[in-house]
Amino acid sequence: MSEFWLISAPGDRENLQALERMNTVTSKSNLSYNTKFAIPDFKVGTLDSLVGLSDELGKLDTFAESLIRRMAQSVVEVMEDSKGKAQEHLLANGGRWGGPLMWSRGDTIAKQLAQIETDLKSRTAAYNTLKTNLENLEKKSMGNLFTRTLSDIVSKEDFVLDSEYLVTLLVIVPKPNYSQWQKTYESLSDMVVPRSTKLITEDKEGGLFTVTLFRKVIEDFKSKARENKFTVREFYYDEKEIKREREEMARLLSDKKQQYGPLLRWLKVNFSEAFIAWIHIKALRVFVESVLRYGLPVNFQAVLLQPHKKSSAKRLREVLNSVFRHLDEVAATSILDASVEIPGLQLSNQDYFPYVYFHIDLSLLD
């Protein structure tokens, strides 16, 4: 499963024995894999400062999780067709976490995450603008002959250019009407150059033909063409514009290729940094809540549990509530009876347990 439970219980003899019972039951019932989670003894301030820090860490926890989820989604968006491989780039500390942490102050972590978010916004915005511009150009090359760009299809040789009297038009002819076109195009109006039609390209619905005629009969030819279900495609051959469009496409493809690797590497490195910072925050929250819950001197044991499967989560919760029921009889009872309110407690009953508990959800791509 892609979730972990970070809990703590007092570190006295009675509760260490309770932790051992928990390990025994969860192991025999194959409910979870449990490991001790080492947290150093931080400096403890006043009760008011701890309460304020608890609130700040809660907000920072939410922000950090939101940030790493956005970074994970950015990896998916950048990799495009390689979405199945995105998970390979979402590793913290080389795929290992839960081991020794290089501890940082909460305000240092907050500044680090804020900087990562700022860089994430600027880097992804620049890449997405480039990607959008490229997609808009590519869309012009898609669709049917009525809507797609023709600059990558036609060539200079297909047109009569720089003539005062003659002009070459492009006509879309339905496939069933090819024969009719060949037989009638010269007589649709006066002054059509004989044998001037040529099939340039076709799709599943029809073909794009050229026809050369005198400029003075353009409107008459268009009208007669419509009557025969032939569509004159408005197009002016501008060699400079076509060259500019092709160069723009090549430039955007080159720029995207150049930015892809560095952006993916940045996301990979900074996802790891943000994720480790998030686990720091979880550990700090466990420390603060344990001191607030269990009091001084600081003495508690944190444990990281990984439920083996989603269906075992309810049973695992029952085991924990039973083992640690003695820590808070009112809370333990209220878990079984949702109608019971815990005096003075602001959290909902579903969020409060006799032991300190924090959830870590690693399903970042769901």
KOLLOBA-667589 format. One line per 8 residues: number of its first residue (from 1); for each residue x, y, z of N, C-alpha, C. Coordinates in steps of 0.001 Angstrom, whole numbers, plus 500000, padded with zeros to 6 digits. Last residue first. Layout:
N
NUM> X,Y,Z,X,Y,Z,X,Y,Z | ...
//
This chain:
366
366> 497376,509663,492043,495951,509276,491951,495078,510506,491781 | 499997,510176,492517,499547,510287,491125,498085,509915,490956 | 500554,509706,495194,500698,511070,494677,500158,511248,493269 | 500092,508074,497609,499453,507875,496297,499402,509232,495589 | 501027,508303,500163,502006,508396,499082,501411,508127,497703 | 500113,509797,503083,499545,509210,501862,500522,509415,500711 | 500291,509438,506372,501166,509791,505260,500676,509054,504021 | 498791,510649,509352,498674,509817,508152,499617,510341,507073
358> 499457,510419,512797,499490,511223,511568,499535,510289,510374 | 498666,510341,516245,498576,509684,514926,498621,510719,513812 | 498993,509457,519613,499286,510465,518583,499345,509756,517232 | 496195,507636,521010,497620,507802,520740,497799,508920,519707 | 493455,507638,520942,494133,507666,522248,495636,507913,522127 | 492594,509990,518303,492742,508630,518827,493473,508697,520161 | 490791,511928,515998,491426,511844,517310,491432,510403,517796 | 489306,512072,513754,490688,512502,513655,491465,512278,514947
350> 486738,511350,514337,487423,510505,513369,488909,510851,513276 | 485850,513387,515955,486230,512121,516576,487020,511232,515633 | 487373,516494,514967,486290,515525,514895,486779,514217,515494 | 488941,518788,517275,488954,517882,516134,487722,516999,516128 | 488667,520123,519675,488171,520780,518478,488107,519858,517282 | 487725,519316,522917,488492,518875,521747,487870,519444,520485 | 486138,519943,525075,487293,520776,524808,488082,520399,523578 | 485024,516618,525514,484996,518012,525983,486294,518741,525657
342> 484060,514751,522885,485184,514882,523798,485256,516340,524241 | 480867,513184,522555,481755,514298,522277,482845,514361,523331 | 479370,510384,521085,480026,510913,522278,480981,512030,521880 | 478534,509348,518717,477683,510366,519310,478316,511002,520541 | 480165,507296,517934,480417,508600,517309,479583,509705,517923 | 481570,504950,519658,480284,505629,519708,480468,507053,519211 | 484140,504191,519183,483114,503182,518993,481727,503803,518966 | 485357,506538,519778,485626,505956,518463,484585,504899,518136
334> 484682,506980,522388,484004,507795,521375,484240,507258,519974 | 486415,505284,523740,484986,504980,523733,484278,505716,522603 | 488824,506603,523308,488664,505230,522833,487202,504842,522749 | 488317,509035,524606,488545,509017,523156,488326,507623,522596 | 488041,508093,527247,486944,508828,526599,487081,508784,525082 | 490527,506919,527806,489319,506084,527786,488173,506776,527058 | 493528,507123,526855,492407,508074,526830,491119,507280,526690 | 495258,505043,527390,495798,506405,527299,494710,507461,527334
326> 493979,502606,527230,494219,503145,528566,494747,504579,528540 | 494054,501906,524542,492802,502412,525109,493029,503120,526435 | 496017,500765,523053,496307,502054,523700,495066,502689,524324 | 494905,498376,522116,496193,498353,522822,496423,499630,523622 | 492551,499286,520829,492470,498355,521959,493748,498393,522789 | 493535,500891,518812,492623,501476,519796,492506,500597,521032 | 495034,498992,517381,495690,500128,518017,494809,500741,519103 | 492965,497273,516509,494057,496756,517340,494734,497901,518086
318> 491449,499004,514919,490843,498384,516105,491910,497863,517061 | 493264,499544,512890,492818,500634,513757,492208,500065,515039 | 493395,497019,511714,494592,497594,512315,494217,498706,513282 | 490802,496806,510689,491232,495882,511727,492467,496417,512447 | 490943,498865,508764,489947,498919,509844,490351,498025,511000 | 493027,497976,507061,493146,499234,507798,492171,499303,508970 | 492789,495833,505427,493208,495544,506800,493261,496797,507661 | 492176,496741,502922,491112,496045,503644,491472,495767,505097
310> 494606,497712,502003,493549,498653,502384,492476,497992,503235 | 497480,496072,503410,496469,496244,502368,495328,497101,502902 | 499430,496546,505341,499734,495663,504214,498732,495808,503074 | 500404,499715,506624,499356,498694,506467,499618,497851,505219 | 503179,500514,508201,502742,500438,506811,501692,499340,506699 | 504086,502706,510808,503371,501502,510398,503002,501606,508926 | 506536,503859,512892,505994,504002,511541,505365,502674,511133 | 506516,505289,516114,506558,504075,515301,505913,504366,513953
302> 508096,506872,518882,507363,506977,517612,507565,505703,516803 | 507791,507110,522291,508358,506302,521216,507482,506440,519976 | 508722,509567,524777,507748,508863,523942,508491,508050,522901 | 509300,512000,526776,509538,510547,526819,508437,509843,526027 | 510174,514953,528255,509925,514325,526960,510292,512851,527026 | 508751,515138,531620,509825,515308,530636,509504,514555,529337 | 505729,516557,530134,507175,516569,530369,507522,515672,531550 | 503027,515164,528044,503654,516001,529050,505168,515873,529128
294> 501433,513949,526177,501976,513100,527245,502735,513876,528314 | 500490,516045,524471,499600,514975,524915,500125,514265,526176 | 502643,517734,524007,501364,518312,524449,500452,517239,525048 | 504503,515831,523167,504771,516620,524369,503480,517215,524913 | 503178,514907,520882,503494,513960,521957,503777,514695,523254 | 503068,517171,519286,501810,516611,519793,502059,515633,520935 | 505861,517517,518792,505073,518558,519470,503799,517971,520066 | 506528,515048,517486,507218,515505,518698,506350,516489,519476
286> 504791,515048,515291,504712,513964,516269,505363,514400,517584 | 505741,517319,513993,504366,517307,514506,504187,516211,515555 | 508273,516453,513259,508146,517581,514186,506746,517625,514795 | 507513,514459,511439,508240,514096,512653,508146,515206,513703 | 506287,516022,509458,505511,514980,510146,506178,514616,511472 | 508515,517538,508684,507357,518207,509288,506503,517195,510043 | 510154,515554,507563,510622,516340,508705,509431,516944,509460 | 508510,514913,505423,508671,513914,506478,509244,514566,507734
278> 508864,517293,503972,507526,516909,504425,507608,515886,505561 | 511570,517150,503355,511092,518240,504218,509719,517906,504793 | 511458,514997,501604,512187,514841,502865,511769,515922,503857 | 509994,516280,499554,509439,515110,500236,510125,514898,501588 | 511715,518285,498723,510411,518648,499284,509814,517487,500066 | 513880,516752,497749,514085,517722,498824,512759,518059,499517 | 512581,515281,495714,513228,514586,496819,513411,515514,498012 | 511850,517381,494078,510807,516540,494660,511374,515807,495868
270> 514334,518290,493325,513581,519100,494276,512356,518377,494818 | 515192,516234,491561,516000,516626,492724,515157,517341,493765 | 513042,516159,489674,513480,514955,490378,514225,515321,491663 | 512930,518773,488695,511775,518207,489390,512181,517001,490235 | 515463,518897,487478,515127,519802,488579,513953,519254,489384 | 515137,516945,485492,516153,516755,486540,515869,517650,487743 | 513147,518168,483977,512880,516877,484598,513879,516597,485720 | 514527,520464,483136,513326,520591,483960,513021,519288,484680
262> 516686,519383,481592,516947,520166,482806,515727,520286,483715 | 515075,518004,479518,515995,517322,480418,516271,518095,481697 | 513485,520146,478286,512912,518911,478851,513829,518277,479898 | 514803,522188,477016,514284,522441,478370,513819,521167,479071 | 515483,521102,474544,516538,521629,475400,516074,521828,476836 | 512975,520485,473488,513940,519408,473718,515038,519855,474676 | 511938,523049,473257,511299,522082,474137,512254,520948,474486 | 513661,524159,471350,513599,524735,472701,512983,523752,473691
254> 513059,522523,469122,514410,522553,469672,514414,523071,471107 | 510372,523151,468708,510761,521758,468963,512140,521693,469603 | 510640,525901,468219,509887,525440,469384,510234,523996,469734 | 512121,525851,465826,512655,526507,467021,511963,525999,468283 | 510403,524546,464066,511711,523950,464356,512305,524534,465635 | 508281,526408,464048,508054,525033,464487,509374,524370,464890 | 509625,528606,462944,509042,528702,464282,508791,527316,464865 | 510221,527652,460421,511318,527971,461333,510828,528070,462772
246> 507643,527459,459377,508452,526257,459516,509611,526476,460483 | 506896,530153,459419,506121,529175,460178,506934,527896,460416 | 508756,531289,457657,508712,531729,459055,507997,530708,459930 | 508041,530002,455288,509375,529783,455847,509403,530162,457329 | 505516,531102,454959,505654,529652,455102,507011,529307,455718 | 506188,533785,454662,505347,533367,455782,505477,531873,456035 | 507695,533697,452292,508305,534199,453528,507516,533733,454755 | 505824,532758,450420,507025,531973,450720,507681,532408,452028
238> 502604,532492,450348,503573,533508,450770,504815,532765,451247 | 499787,531876,448640,501133,531345,448817,502110,532484,449098 | 496759,531928,450171,497678,532751,449398,499093,532252,449671 | 493559,530529,450165,494972,530344,450473,495804,531225,449547 | 490512,529148,450642,491187,530439,450624,492642,530243,451054 | 489440,526622,448559,490092,526906,449852,490856,528217,449743 | 486453,526020,447089,487714,526731,446888,488269,527117,448256 | 484846,522984,446764,485090,524101,447680,486460,524729,447404
230> 482190,521624,444906,483635,521812,444990,483879,523057,445849 | 479507,521310,444350,480054,520697,445572,481580,520653,445587 | 478621,522854,442291,478988,521476,441952,479656,520736,443129 | 478276,525315,443392,477086,524660,442850,477351,523189,442547 | 480948,525963,443922,480042,525651,445044,478819,524891,444565 | 481788,526553,441287,482377,525421,442011,481473,525006,443165 | 480397,528848,440700,480069,527640,439949,480627,526392,440640 | 481699,530581,442540,480251,530365,442600,479853,529071,441895
222> 484346,530505,441671,484005,530064,443035,482516,529726,443136 | 484092,531619,439100,484545,530228,439241,484169,529689,440624 | 483350,534225,439763,482431,533394,438971,482799,531920,439113 | 485645,535066,441112,484371,534994,441830,483365,534119,441090 | 487657,534896,439010,487765,534155,440286,486396,533979,440943 | 487994,536138,436622,486856,535212,436728,486860,534428,438054 | 490261,537732,436708,488967,538400,436531,487764,537471,436703 | 492477,536043,436750,492033,536685,437979,490616,537254,437853
214> 492180,532973,434984,492410,534403,434975,491794,535045,436226 | 493562,529971,436503,492597,530732,435697,492957,532213,435732 | 494337,526696,437537,494834,528028,437182,493849,528710,436239 | 494052,524597,440333,493491,524988,439048,493945,526420,438774 | 494777,521737,442373,495078,523089,441905,494307,523336,440609 | 493043,519908,444951,493470,520084,443563,493851,521544,443290 | 492875,517647,447439,493171,519052,447218,493780,519198,445822 | 490154,515330,448107,491483,515687,447630,491617,517171,447408
206> 488457,513626,450861,488573,514266,449555,490006,514605,449211 | 488408,511953,453101,487160,512529,452605,487277,513113,451199 | 490890,511120,453892,489871,510090,453708,488577,510634,453093 | 492894,513326,451818,492625,512634,453075,491496,511654,452832 | 495525,514283,449546,494155,513882,449848,494087,513278,451247 | 497263,516636,447404,497193,515690,448527,495743,515304,448729 | 497211,517583,444736,498335,517880,445628,498410,516865,446763 | 496409,516990,441464,496102,516553,442826,497347,516752,443702
198> 495912,519660,439203,496831,518644,439710,496423,518293,441139 | 494943,521418,436232,494654,520851,437558,495645,519752,437920 | 495264,522373,433700,496030,523049,434759,495785,522448,436146 | 494008,521800,431264,494959,520846,431828,495844,521450,432932 | 493408,525254,430415,493220,523818,430192,494369,522999,430805 | 492541,527830,432588,493649,527272,431798,493463,525761,431648 | 489538,529493,432126,490250,528500,432947,491326,527883,432068 | 487818,531352,430797,489207,531690,431081,489882,530774,432100
190> 484557,530896,432272,485460,531237,431173,486884,531408,431705 | 483836,528041,434373,483732,529462,434011,484636,529696,432804 | 483768,525321,434180,483001,525935,435270,482865,527438,435063 | 485291,523988,432347,484088,524678,431842,483254,525315,432948 | 487311,522742,433648,487686,523703,432607,486500,524523,432125 | 485988,520900,435339,486614,522101,435921,486951,523154,434860 | 484795,518543,434314,484053,519813,434258,484825,521057,434676 | 486316,516234,434509,485533,516448,433295,485001,517874,433179
182> 487452,516334,437049,488339,516262,435883,487591,516596,434585 | 485071,516305,438602,485981,517450,438597,486853,517467,437335 | 484074,513735,438138,483288,514899,437714,484179,516148,437634 | 486073,512243,439348,485848,512106,437909,485087,513308,437366 | 485774,512990,442060,487031,513204,441342,486815,513212,439831 | 483644,512585,443736,483466,513551,442648,484750,513816,441857 | 484200,510969,445879,483293,510430,444850,483174,511331,443618 | 485912,512785,447352,486462,511644,446614,485504,511077,445560
174> 485348,516305,446885,485016,515035,447546,485488,513854,446703 | 487918,518685,446601,486945,517889,445848,486647,516602,446616 | 488983,521895,447050,488759,520623,447749,487616,519891,447051 | 491374,523789,445320,489976,523353,445385,489899,521996,446079 | 493224,526694,445013,493202,525346,445580,491750,524960,445816 | 494290,528592,442112,493414,528345,443265,493573,526899,443732 | 496503,530842,440687,496238,529422,440963,495396,529307,442227 | 496124,533297,438156,496193,532942,439570,495887,531454,439713
166> 497108,535828,435716,496761,534460,436117,496918,534255,437620 | 497871,538527,435423,496582,538070,434921,496145,536711,435465 | 500315,539068,436483,499315,540121,436555,497933,539609,436205 | 502078,536825,438553,501446,537074,437256,500357,538127,437412 | 503380,535773,440769,503852,537041,440193,503304,537288,438790 | 502898,532257,440104,503149,533397,440976,503590,534613,440174 | 501122,529456,440039,501572,530497,439120,501688,531758,439955 | 502121,526642,442072,501403,527891,441832,502017,528689,440675
158> 503696,524517,442711,502269,524231,442527,501493,525470,442072 | 506240,525321,443315,505993,524816,441964,504515,524551,441694 | 506200,525849,446020,506209,526975,445098,505832,526539,443688 | 503929,523510,447575,505264,524029,447266,505138,525141,446227 | 501891,522250,450290,502094,522841,448966,503547,523300,448798 | 502283,521314,452931,501808,520430,451857,502159,520968,450482 | 502756,523070,454903,503654,521910,454857,503275,520931,453742 | 500732,524921,454557,502108,525348,454318,503089,524187,454244
150> 498174,524512,455164,498634,523903,453911,500112,524193,453642 | 496512,523667,458205,497424,524508,457442,497908,523760,456201 | 493044,522525,458200,494470,522413,458522,495314,523372,457702 | 490383,522788,457225,490838,523568,458379,492351,523568,458600 | 489826,521222,455034,489110,522490,455148,489739,523391,456219 | 491129,518835,455258,491642,519796,454283,490971,521158,454362 | 491060,518210,458859,490825,517884,457444,491326,519012,456538 | 493615,517829,461434,492292,518139,460914,492181,517833,459432
142> 496860,519396,461779,495901,518302,461956,494555,518723,461378 | 498434,521543,461746,498786,520489,460796,497855,519292,460899 | 497524,523025,463816,497283,523551,462475,497588,522505,461408 | 498530,521675,465951,497104,521520,465659,496763,522023,464263 | 501117,522635,466020,500900,521254,465576,499439,521012,465223 | 500688,525176,467070,501223,525034,465711,500957,523638,465160 | 499744,524426,469578,498889,525230,468699,499368,525160,467256 | 501965,523099,470599,500729,522336,470357,499792,523102,469420
134> 503721,525270,470869,504048,524177,469958,502801,523374,469599 | 502391,526747,472816,502668,527341,471500,502970,526271,470465 | 502457,524873,474922,501175,525317,474364,501361,525913,472972 | 505220,524687,475423,504475,523495,475016,503141,523872,474356 | 505767,527296,476282,506448,526739,475110,505673,525555,474543 | 504169,527296,478554,503945,528288,477491,504551,527799,476183 | 505371,525254,480028,503996,525070,479546,503635,526074,478456 | 507862,526390,480628,507800,525175,479811,506404,524983,479225
126> 507093,528576,482196,507877,528789,480976,507777,527581,480050 | 505756,527228,484268,505040,528221,483445,505770,528445,482129 | 507755,525697,485409,506671,525005,484703,505879,525972,483831 | 509373,527777,486476,509915,526812,485523,508805,526123,484723 | 507642,529197,488204,508311,529890,487097,508795,528901,486039 | 506743,527179,490000,505792,527988,489225,506470,528610,488006 | 509163,526255,491084,508268,525343,490362,507321,526129,489465 | 510128,528493,492442,510860,527980,491271,509987,527061,490430
118> 508151,528639,494446,508380,529773,493543,509083,529313,492261 | 508512,526159,495712,507232,526462,495063,507398,527599,494060 | 511097,526461,496708,510828,525401,495729,509532,525695,494979 | 510620,528506,498526,511510,528744,497391,511288,527705,496300 | 508956,527202,500343,508447,528392,499644,509301,528682,498407 | 510679,525246,501324,509516,524842,500535,508945,526010,499736 | 512532,526893,502684,512979,525984,501624,511814,525600,500718 | 510921,528116,504591,511572,528943,503570,512017,528086,502389
110> 510184,525835,506088,509151,526658,505451,509746,527509,504333 | 512663,525007,507063,511915,524136,506151,510874,524950,505390 | 513204,527131,508765,514107,526851,507648,513416,525999,506594 | 511192,526861,510638,511174,528052,509783,512104,527891,508584 | 511924,524385,511828,510672,524510,511101,510646,525710,510176 | 515341,523340,511319,514325,524108,512030,513075,524247,511159 | 516257,519946,510506,516253,521377,510243,515186,522044,511101 | 518282,516991,510436,517210,517783,511026,517387,519268,510768
102> 518552,514614,508263,519347,515777,508618,518360,516827,509115 | 517559,511367,509382,517221,512624,508733,518198,513709,509177 | 517912,507876,508821,518366,509092,509498,518029,510337,508681 | 514928,506556,507204,516203,506391,507870,516609,507684,508546 | 512797,507217,505795,512494,506600,507081,513783,506338,507847 | 513624,506208,502477,513233,507214,503451,512805,506501,504716 | 514968,505761,499331,515024,505326,500723,514558,506475,501598 | 515142,506741,496808,514150,505677,497027,514137,505173,498445
94> 516977,508781,496925,517331,507574,496181,516371,506426,496390 | 515528,510690,498386,516756,510130,498946,517118,508815,498269 | 512540,509800,496854,513182,510669,497830,514412,509965,498380 | 511292,509727,493537,511982,509032,494621,512621,510060,495545 | 509985,509918,490967,509400,510405,492218,509973,509624,493391 | 510857,508748,488708,511458,510045,489023,510932,510616,490335 | 509331,506507,488479,510771,506324,488648,511467,507629,489038 | 506795,507443,487887,507059,507005,489251,508553,506851,489519
86> 506833,507793,485131,506930,508971,486004,507306,508580,487422 | 506398,505797,483384,507732,505854,483970,507886,507016,484948 | 503890,506196,482411,504114,504986,483190,505455,504986,483887 | 504172,508454,480837,503556,508583,482155,503808,507366,483039 | 505333,509163,478423,506045,508237,479307,505480,508277,480723 | 504065,511114,476996,503800,509726,476600,504462,508702,477516 | 504751,513346,479424,503735,513111,478387,503527,511627,478105 | 506575,514470,481141,506960,513232,480471,505976,512822,479386
78> 505196,516699,482127,506416,516906,481342,506761,515665,480542 | 503112,515498,483538,502806,516376,482416,504030,516592,481526 | 504508,514074,485530,503634,513364,484593,503393,514212,483343 | 505723,516212,486854,506556,515177,486241,505749,514423,485190 | 503465,517526,487814,504297,518199,486824,505204,517201,486111 | 502587,515744,489731,501753,515947,488547,502540,516632,487441 | 504662,516101,491568,504450,514781,490967,503629,514903,489692 | 504212,518762,492250,505465,518399,491589,505345,517037,490910
70> 501756,518553,493509,501864,519364,492292,503139,519022,491517 | 502555,516989,495653,501561,516456,494718,501591,517246,493397 | 504269,518696,496955,504845,517493,496345,503846,516830,495402 | 502374,520715,497719,503507,521019,496849,504054,519767,496181 | 500646,519413,499480,500117,519995,498240,501233,520242,497235 | 502466,518852,501507,501832,517753,500773,501271,518242,499444 | 503098,521472,502342,504142,520586,501822,503540,519445,501008 | 500596,522419,503266,501275,523085,502151,502304,522162,501511
62> 500134,520681,505421,499186,520736,504304,499833,521346,503064 | 502349,521381,507012,502152,519995,506566,501245,519963,505338 | 501802,524015,507615,502975,523716,506808,502901,522304,506241 | 499558,523697,509251,499420,524423,507990,500578,524099,507051 | 500792,522276,511347,499643,521706,510638,499442,522356,509281 | 502688,524079,512224,503150,522859,511575,502019,522173,510810 | 501000,526013,513404,501853,526367,512266,502312,525132,511503 | 499867,524515,515516,499003,525082,514481,499815,525415,513224
54> 502162,523907,516990,501307,522820,516495,500422,523312,515356 | 503021,526426,517733,503833,525662,516787,503021,524518,516182 | 501045,527081,519609,501180,527875,518383,501961,527133,517312 | 501648,525110,521508,500304,525147,520898,500345,525934,519590 | 504252,525858,522157,504006,524545,521562,502645,524501,520876 | 503844,528359,523310,504641,528278,522084,504425,526943,521385 | 502348,527632,525560,501744,528488,524539,502502,528391,523221 | 504272,526157,526970,503069,525483,526491,502412,526295,525376
46> 507622,527051,525911,506457,527142,526782,505277,526394,526167 | 509838,524655,524407,509549,525990,524923,508371,525956,525878 | 512325,522257,524130,510901,522477,524397,510711,523859,525002 | 514484,521099,521648,514293,522039,522751,512809,522333,522913 | 514152,517593,520859,514249,519004,520516,514076,519857,521773 | 515594,514664,520684,514982,515504,521715,515203,516963,521353 | 514848,513047,517472,515728,513558,518541,514958,514387,519559 | 513257,510112,516579,513104,511567,516608,513968,512093,517749
38> 512939,507174,514695,513767,507941,515637,513549,509443,515472 | 510617,504851,514687,510918,506083,513962,511647,507008,514931 | 510526,501313,514326,510690,502485,515174,511114,503677,514324 | 508081,499766,512217,509475,500055,512529,509553,501305,513403 | 505915,497270,510889,506172,498332,511856,507668,498519,512070 | 503538,496386,508581,504968,496290,508871,505306,497495,509730 | 500342,494863,509325,501221,495969,508963,502671,495601,509229 | 498909,492461,509510,498187,493721,509315,499094,494844,508825
30> 499279,489753,510132,499723,490294,508842,498987,491596,508500 | 498873,488769,512593,497673,488933,511763,497999,489504,510382 | 501458,488854,513607,500781,487559,513486,499580,487635,512562 | 501881,491689,513511,502733,490767,512757,502040,489430,512529 | 499974,492738,515192,499962,493163,513781,500816,492243,512920 | 500721,491476,517619,499389,491241,517022,499397,491596,515532 | 503367,492452,518033,503074,491019,517992,501769,490740,517255 | 503056,495217,518086,503913,494593,517085,503602,493111,516918
22> 501368,495457,520347,500916,495903,519031,501731,495236,517935 | 503091,494536,522317,501846,493783,522034,501315,494156,520659 | 504977,496585,522181,505392,495223,521852,504173,494360,521532 | 503402,498696,523073,503941,498721,521711,504387,497338,521266 | 503016,497861,525674,501852,497968,524780,502296,497997,523326 | 505591,498132,526627,505019,496778,526554,503793,496767,525645 | 505683,500856,526528,506611,500114,525673,506149,498664,525539 | 503802,501400,528473,503456,501675,527078,504441,501051,526097
14> 505113,500566,530841,503782,500046,530503,503478,500219,529016 | 507514,502101,530819,507544,500642,530700,506205,500068,530248 | 507197,505070,528722,507377,504360,529992,507229,502849,529788 | 506848,506682,526489,507990,505774,526508,508215,505071,527826 | 503582,507001,524931,504561,507318,525985,505649,506252,526068 | 503516,506748,521341,502961,506415,522643,504007,506768,523694 | 502680,507655,517967,503583,507662,519119,502791,507312,520363 | 502750,507029,514378,502095,507140,515677,503149,507287,516770
6> 502048,507206,511114,503098,507602,512054,502437,507869,513393 | 501262,505044,508595,500722,505656,509804,501895,505953,510729 | 501242,505266,505023,501916,504946,506268,501187,505634,507410 | 500497,503977,501743,500200,504829,502893,500945,504324,504115 | 500326,502340,499496,501084,503587,499424,500685,504533,500549 | 500835,498792,500000,500000,500000,500000,500864,501250,500000
//
